[in-house]
Amino acid sequence: MRTGTGMNLALGTTVRCSDGAVRELADIVVDGPGRRVTHLVVQPKRQHEEARLVSLELVGEDANGGVSLFCTAETLDGLERVREYAYLPAGQQPED
C-alpha cells in the first residue's frame, strides 16, 4: 500500500527509529469509512508479542521512500501494545 506521499507500506518493510534502531512494519490500521491509514503496527523482527500501535503523527518517510519514526526505540517500546486484532471485510462492523 502507498500513502498519499508515495511512502511504501509493504508489510515486513524496515522501519527506522530516530536513534537508528530497526523494527519492521507488521500491519496497518485503516479507518474503514475514510479509507485512510490511521496507525502502523511496528515490532521487532518476528516478535509479534512486542508489536506497538504507532500514530501517523510519529511516522515519516526517509530519503529512500522507506518508513522512519520521529521517536527513539525507547519511546516506541513505551507505546500501547497491540493485544487484539481482527480482519474485517469492507463495510462489516466489529462485534462488541
MIZA-567954 format. One record per atom (N, C-alpha, C): residue in one letter; atom name; x, y, z. Coordinates in steps of 0.02 Angstrom, whole numbers, plus 32768, in hexadecimal, padded with zeros to 4 digits. Layout:
<rs>
  res  atom     X     Y     Z
    A    CA     X     Y     Z
...
</rs>
This chain:
<rs>
  res  atom     X     Y     Z
    M     N  802B  7FC6  8000
    M    CA  8000  8000  8000
    M     C  802D  803D  8000
    R     N  8017  8071  7FDD
    R    CA  803C  80B0  7FDC
    R     C  8011  80E6  7FFC
    T     N  8032  8113  801F
    T    CA  800F  814B  803D
    T     C  8009  8182  8008
    G     N  7FE8  81B7  8019
    G    CA  7FE1  81EF  7FEA
    G     C  8024  820E  7FD7
    T     N  8057  8206  8001
    T    CA  8099  8222  7FF2
    T     C  80C3  81F2  7FCA
    G     N  80AB  81B6  7FBE
    G    CA  80D0  8185  7F98
    G     C  80F8  8155  7FC3
    M     N  80F2  815B  8005
    M    CA  8117  812F  8032
    M     C  80FD  80E7  802A
    N     N  812B  80B8  8024
    N    CA  8119  8072  801C
    N     C  810B  8053  8061
    L     N  80D0  8037  8069
    L    CA  80BD  8018  80A8
    L     C  80B5  7FCC  80A0
    A     N  80E4  7FAC  8080
    A    CA  80E2  7F63  8078
    A     C  80F2  7F42  80BB
    L     N  80CA  7F11  80CE
    L    CA  80D6  7EEE  810D
    L     C  811B  7ECE  810B
    G     N  813E  7ED2  8143
    G    CA  8183  7EB8  8147
    G     C  81B7  7EEC  8137
    T     N  81A2  7F27  8120
    T    CA  81D0  7F5D  8110
    T     C  81F7  7F73  814F
    T     N  8235  7F85  8146
    T    CA  825E  7F9E  817D
    T     C  8245  7FE2  8193
    V     N  8241  7FEC  81D4
    V    CA  822D  802B  81F3
    V     C  8267  8041  821F
    R     N  827F  807F  8216
    R    CA  82B7  8098  823E
    R     C  82A0  80CC  8270
    C     N  82B5  80C3  82AD
    C    CA  82A8  80F4  82E2
    C     C  82DB  812C  82DC
    S     N  82CE  8164  82FD
    S    CA  82FA  819E  82F8
    S     C  8340  8191  8314
    D     N  8347  815E  8340
    D    CA  8388  814D  835C
    D     C  83AB  8116  8335
    G     N  838F  8104  82FA
    G    CA  83AE  80D2  82CF
    G     C  8396  808B  82DA
    A     N  8370  807F  830F
    A    CA  8355  803C  831C
    A     C  8328  8026  82E2
    V     N  832A  7FE6  82D2
    V    CA  8305  7FCA  829A
    V     C  82CC  7F9F  82B4
    R     N  8291  7FA9  8297
    R    CA  8256  7F80  82A5
    R     C  8239  7F6D  8261
    E     N  81FE  7F4B  8262
    E    CA  81DD  7F3A  8224
    E     C  8194  7F4D  8226
    L     N  8179  7F5C  81EC
    L    CA  8132  7F6C  81E5
    L     C  810C  7F2A  81E6
    A     N  80E3  7F21  821B
    A    CA  80BE  7EE2  8222
    A     C  8078  7EE6  8205
    D     N  805A  7F23  8206
    D    CA  8016  7F2A  81EE
    D     C  8006  7F74  81E9
    I     N  7FCD  7F83  81CC
    I    CA  7FB4  7FC7  81C9
    I     C  7F6D  7FC8  81E2
    V     N  7F57  8000  81FD
    V    CA  7F13  8009  8214
    V     C  7EF2  803B  81E5
    V     N  7EB9  8027  81C8
    V    CA  7E96  8051  8198
    V     C  7E51  8063  81B4
    D     N  7E41  80A3  81B2
    D    CA  7DFE  80BB  81C3
    D     C  7DD1  80A8  8188
    G     N  7DA3  807A  8194
    G    CA  7D78  8060  815F
    G     C  7D53  8095  8136
    P     N  7D29  80BD  8157
    P    CA  7D03  80EE  8130
    P     C  7D2F  8121  810B
    G     N  7D64  8137  812C
    G    CA  7D8F  8169  810D
    G     C  7DC3  814A  80DF
    R     N  7DCD  8109  80E4
    R    CA  7DFF  80E5  80BC
    R     C  7E44  8106  80C2
    R     N  7E54  8119  8100
    R    CA  7E94  8139  810E
    R     C  7EBB  810F  8140
    V     N  7EFC  810C  8136
    V    CA  7F27  80EC  8167
    V     C  7F29  811A  81A4
    T     N  7F1C  80FE  81DF
    T    CA  7F1D  8126  821D
    T     C  7F58  8116  824A
    H     N  7F6E  80D7  8249
    H    CA  7FA5  80C0  8274
    H     C  7FCD  808B  8250
    L     N  800B  8083  8265
    L    CA  8034  804A  8250
    L     C  803F  801D  828C
    V     N  8046  7FDD  827E
    V    CA  8059  7FAD  82B2
    V     C  80A2  7F9B  82A5
    V     N  80CD  7FAC  82D5
    V    CA  8116  7FA4  82CD
    V     C  812F  7F76  8304
    Q     N  815D  7F4A  82F2
    Q    CA  8177  7F19  8322
    Q     C  81C0  7F08  8312
    P     N  81E4  7EEF  8344
    P    CA  8226  7ED2  8335
    P     C  821A  7E97  8306
    K     N  8249  7E88  82DD
    K    CA  8241  7E54  82AA
    K     C  8226  7E13  82C9
    R     N  81ED  7DFD  82B0
    R    CA  81CC  7DBE  82C2
    R     C  81BC  7DB8  830D
    Q     N  81B3  7DEE  832F
    Q    CA  81A1  7DED  8376
    Q     C  815C  7E0B  837E
    H     N  8129  7DE5  8369
    H    CA  80E4  7DFE  8368
    H     C  80CB  7E16  83AC
    E     N  80E3  7DF7  83E1
    E    CA  80CC  7E0A  8424
    E     C  80E5  7E4F  8438
    E     N  8115  7E6A  8413
    E    CA  8131  7EAD  8422
    E     C  8117  7EE2  83F2
    A     N  80E4  7ED2  83CA
    A    CA  80C8  7F01  8399
    A     C  80AB  7F3E  83BD
    R     N  80B7  7F78  83A1
    R    CA  809F  7FB8  83BC
    R     C  8074  7FDD  8389
    L     N  8044  8001  83A2
    L    CA  8017  8029  8379
    L     C  8035  806F  8373
    V     N  8045  8084  8335
    V    CA  8067  80C4  832A
    V     C  803B  80F3  8301
    S     N  802B  812C  831E
    S    CA  8004  815F  82FC
    S     C  802B  817B  82C1
    L     N  8008  818E  828C
    L    CA  8029  81AA  8252
    L     C  804E  81EB  8262
    E     N  803D  820B  829A
    E    CA  8061  8248  82AE
    E     C  80AA  823A  82BB
    L     N  80BC  81FB  82CA
    L    CA  8101  81E9  82D8
    L     C  8124  81CA  829B
    V     N  8102  81C8  8263
    V    CA  811B  81A5  8228
    V     C  8132  81D6  81F3
    G     N  816D  81C8  81D7
    G    CA  8187  81F1  81A1
    G     C  81A3  81C4  816B
    E     N  81BE  81E4  8138
    E    CA  81DA  81C1  80FF
    E     C  8224  81D1  80FB
    D     N  824E  819E  80F3
    D    CA  8296  81AB  80ED
    D     C  82A7  81BD  80A5
    A     N  82E5  81CC  8098
    A    CA  82FC  81E3  8056
    A     C  82F0  81AF  801F
    N     N  82EA  816F  8031
    N    CA  82DF  813A  8000
    N     C  8296  8126  7FF9
    G     N  8269  814C  8018
    G    CA  8222  813B  8014
    G     C  820D  8107  8048
    G     N  823B  80F6  8076
    G    CA  822B  80C7  80AB
    G     C  8209  80E8  80E6
    V     N  81FA  80C1  8118
    V    CA  81D6  80D9  8153
    V     C  8207  80EA  818B
    S     N  81FF  8126  81A7
    S    CA  8227  8139  81E1
    S     C  81F7  8153  8217
    L     N  820E  8151  8255
    L    CA  81E6  8168  828D
    L     C  8207  81A4  82AE
    F     N  81DE  81D3  82C4
    F    CA  81F7  820E  82E8
    F     C  81F9  81FF  8332
    C     N  8215  81C5  8344
    C    CA  821D  81B3  838A
    C     C  8255  817F  8390
    T     N  8270  8179  83CC
    T    CA  82A4  8147  83D9
    T     C  8284  8103  83E5
    A     N  82AD  80D0  83E6
    A    CA  8295  808C  83F5
    A     C  8277  808A  843C
    E     N  8296  80AE  846A
    E    CA  827C  80B0  84AF
    E     C  8236  80CD  84B1
    T     N  822B  8103  848D
    T    CA  81E8  8121  848A
    T     C  81B7  80F2  8468
    L     N  81CC  80D3  8432
    L    CA  81A2  80A3  840E
    L     C  818D  806A  843D
    D     N  81BC  8050  8463
    D    CA  81AD  8019  8490
    D     C  817D  802C  84C8
    G     N  8174  806D  84D3
    G    CA  8145  8085  8505
    G     C  80FF  8090  84EA
    L     N  80F6  808A  84A8
    L    CA  80B4  8093  848A
    L     C  8088  8056  8498
    E     N  8048  805E  848C
    E    CA  8017  802A  8498
    E     C  8026  7FEB  8470
    R     N  8024  7FB2  8492
    R    CA  802C  7F72  8470
    R     C  7FED  7F5F  844A
    V     N  7FF5  7F3A  8416
    V    CA  7FBC  7F1F  83F1
    V     C  7FAA  7EDD  8411
    R     N  7F6E  7EDB  842F
    R    CA  7F59  7EA0  8454
    R     C  7F28  7E75  842D
    E     N  7EFF  7E95  8405
    E    CA  7ECC  7E72  83DE
    E     C  7ECB  7E8F  8398
    Y     N  7EB5  7E67  836A
    Y    CA  7EAB  7E81  8327
    Y     C  7E76  7E56  8304
    A     N  7E58  7E72  82D1
    A    CA  7E26  7E4F  82A9
    A     C  7E29  7E6A  8262
    Y     N  7E23  7E3E  8233
    Y    CA  7E1F  7E52  81ED
    Y     C  7DD6  7E52  81D9
    L     N  7DBD  7E8B  81C5
    L    CA  7D76  7E91  81B4
    L     C  7D70  7EA6  816B
    P     N  7D42  7E86  8147
    P    CA  7D34  7E9D  8103
    P     C  7D19  7EE4  8103
    A     N  7D21  7F07  80CC
    A    CA  7D07  7F4B  80C7
    A     C  7CBD  7F4C  80D7
    G     N  7CA9  7F7C  8100
    G    CA  7C63  7F84  8112
    G     C  7C4C  7F5C  814F
    Q     N  7C74  7F2C  8165
    Q    CA  7C61  7F05  81A0
    Q     C  7C7A  7F27  81DF
    Q     N  7C50  7F29  8213
    Q    CA  7C62  7F48  8252
    Q     C  7C78  7F12  8284
    P     N  7CA7  7F21  82B0
    P    CA  7CBB  7EF1  82E3
    P     C  7C83  7EE4  8315
    E     N  7C82  7EA8  832F
    E    CA  7C51  7E97  8363
    E     C  7C69  7EB4  83A5
    D     N  7C3B  7EC3  83D2
    D    CA  7C4D  7EDD  8414
    D     C  7C73  7EAB  843C
</rs>
